[in-house]
Amino acid sequence: MYIHTLSFNPWQVNTYIISDQTGECIIIDPGCFGKDEEKKLSDFLSSGNLKPVRLIHTHLHLDHVFGTKYVSEKYNLKPECHPDDEFFIPITKDYASQYGITLNDNPPPPGKYLNDKDEVKFGKSSLSVIHLPGHSPGGIAFYSDKDKILVSGDVLFRDSIGRSDLPGGDYDSLIINIKEKLMALPPETVVYPGHGPATTIEYERFNNPFIR
């Protein structure tokens, strides 16, 4: 399994392209904003001869869905997310305007829901879904036990955790889910967060001030 990271928009969202030896790939959290960033994403895919087969989201906060409409239309993919975050879709344009950002459209509705313990399959690979409410009600992470990788969205960062003061957030739930579901993963698991550098479960167990 190969993981490629592209950082987009003013919030520097990590958009992940995960592929395997078949050339099929999934796109996680397309944060590309504007024509230049959309081109950067599509050029990367074409240069690597990658075929996007799924468009999935760790959650539906504004900065993680800027490129959802573009990717959905260009590659004929229906977005996939946890149902508890669907309420963000119709308010995306209005929410963006509060930050001085103009969007022409809200993101398209999901074509499929991803629930806890579901499997995201592509090529010869798969990732398991872990539901982690707290940062957002429908926050999910994607884990491969075989490859020991975790795409954590905005739940867990290097030396930090996601904020819980946005709509639907809950600090207690966030902490409990991190401790019970993520810290229980193998220590060598590499964590790919929604923003910032990668880390490991072992590092966060001993160094993250929010969960020690």
C-alpha positions, -999 to 999 in steps of 0.1 A, spaced: 0 0 0 14 34 -10 4 66 7 8 100 -10 1 133 7 -10 166 -9 -16 196 13 -43 220 1 -62 253 10 -55 279 37 -59 253 64 -33 230 48 -55 199 48 -37 167 41 -54 150 11 -44 114 9 -41 93 -22 -37 56 -12 -29 31 -39 -16 -4 -43 2 -24 -69 -29 -26 -91 -29 12 -97 -63 16 -82 -65 43 -55 -88 60 -31 -89 98 -24 -94 108 12 -105 143 21 -100 163 -12 -92 197 2 -81 212 -31 -95 248 -35 -94 266 -68 -83 256 -103 -46 254 -95 -50 230 -66 -75 209 -86 -49 207 -114 -22 197 -89 -44 168 -77 -53 156 -112 -18 160 -125 -5 138 -97 -30 111 -104 -23 111 -141 15 112 -137 14 81 -115 -11 63 -138 -34 60 -108 -71 52 -112 -93 67 -85 -121 42 -76 -134 57 -43 -139 92 -28 -140 90 10 -141 114 39 -129 113 75 -155 140 82 -173 168 65 -159 200 79 -155 228 54 -118 225 48 -120 188 41 -146 190 13 -135 219 -9 -126 195 -37 -153 170 -32 -175 183 -61 -145 185 -84 -133 150 -77 -168 136 -78 -175 150 -112 -141 145 -128 -137 108 -118 -174 99 -116 -172 90 -80 -199 93 -53 -187 107 -19 -186 83 10 -189 94 47 -204 85 80 -241 94 81 -238 115 113 -218 142 94 -243 145 66 -259 176 82 -228 196 73 -235 193 36 -264 218 31 -247 244 54 -212 243 38 -217 275 16 -230 295 44 -203 283 68 -176 292 42 -190 327 39 -183 332 77 -146 328 68 -148 352 38 -148 323 13 -172 321 -15 -184 287 -28 -206 283 -57 -222 250 -45 -225 228 -15 -207 194 -18 -227 167 -34 -246 143 -12 -230 109 -2 -236 80 -25 -227 56 3 -224 56 41 -194 43 60 -201 29 94 -179 15 122 -161 -18 111 -170 -14 75 -143 -22 50 -131 2 23 -118 -20 -5 -98 -11 -36 -74 -30 -58 -61 -59 -36 -62 -38 -5 -87 -27 22 -90 -4 52 -113 -8 81 -135 20 94 -132 32 130 -160 56 141 -145 83 164 -171 109 173 -158 139 193 -143 162 167 -174 158 147 -203 134 152 -194 113 121 -157 114 124 -141 82 111 -105 69 107 -92 43 83 -69 15 95 -49 -12 79 -37 -39 103 -16 -55 76 3 -23 67 0 -7 102 -13 26 90 -40 48 103 -56 78 86 -69 97 116 -86 128 101 -88 156 127 -91 133 157 -54 127 165 -24 149 155 13 148 165 14 161 201 -22 172 199 -59 162 193 -87 177 173 -108 206 186 -142 198 200 -159 232 200 -174 230 165 -210 219 159 -215 184 171 -182 182 189 -178 167 223 -145 167 242 -152 138 265 -162 115 236 -131 126 217 -108 117 245 -125 84 253 -124 73 217 -88 82 213 -78 63 244 -100 32 239 -99 28 201 -67 44 189 -42 39 217 -51 2 216 -37 -1 181 -2 -16 177 25 9 188 43 9 154 11 20 136 19 51 115 -7 78 119 -15 101 90 -35 131 104 -58 156 87 -32 184 92 5 184 99 32 156 100 27 119 105 33 103 138 30 69 155 7 54 181 37 47 203 49 83 202 15 97 211 11 73 240 41 87 257 42 123 244 8 136 237 -1 159 266 -39 154 261 -39 116 265 -11 106 287 
